[in-house]
Amino acid sequence: AAGFEIETVEPPDTERPRQMVLFSHIGPTTLEDVSRMTTMADAGAAQCGGEYDGWETRILSADVEKASEVGG
């Protein structure tokens, strides 16, 4: 939904009392995009009775992506 891909859904267990959903988004982002996506994720988790615990990212410059594509 909203440009995100669900990577993993794990049921609750003895170490984690809530279901875990891991999702991703690939594409260029701005500070406004990150803020908007974080707000959406937080609201979505709250609607399902859960909590959003944050995000992590890998940042690539256009030069790195181009070199990676060319170098294969």
Salt bridges, closest charged atoms under 4 A:
GLU10 OE1 - ARG16 NH2 3.33
ASP33 OD1 - ARG36 NH2 3.57
GLU51 OE1 - ARG18 NH1 2.98
